[in-house]
Amino acid sequence: MKITCNIIADLMPLYSEKECSEETKLVVEEHIASCSNCQKKLNVMEEDLRAGVGATSEGDIQTIKKITEKIKKDRFSAFLRGSLLLSILGAVICIVAYNIIGVSVAPDGTLVEAFALIPIAWLFVFISIGLGGTLAVRRLLNRN
Ligand SMILES: [Zn+2]
């Protein structure tokens, strides 16, 4: 049986994706060595294959990376905002509680006050300032 260009053309996709048998591979290579027409066709097909695979997977990876990055950023921002809200709330609760408890003098003359609430309130204030600053910086960086 004579191997025609049409037979080679049919085998080319299998050959270029290396999904053919050794025998088919030899037949295709033998024909291509002596047929510049099929040689060109194979070159074009292999280039398309490479370009196609490269473009889609590379593009997909980039898109997935961007989406993942955005979700991560959003999640972190949400976490920062939530923490900021909680620390402001913490500071307010400490100050309010301190004022409600107030200062009294015990019968034995010692001063009774919820003194521990003051540093805790300051701690919350500093955490709030830190979180607020971080959020502001992130917003500035995202804008650029
Ligand atoms: Zn040919």
Boltz pocket constraint, residues with backbone or C-beta under 6 A from the ligand:
constraints:
  - pocket:
      binder: B
      contacts: [[A, 4], [A, 5], [A, 8], [A, 31], [A, 35], [A, 37], [A, 38], [A, 39]]
      max_distance: 6.0
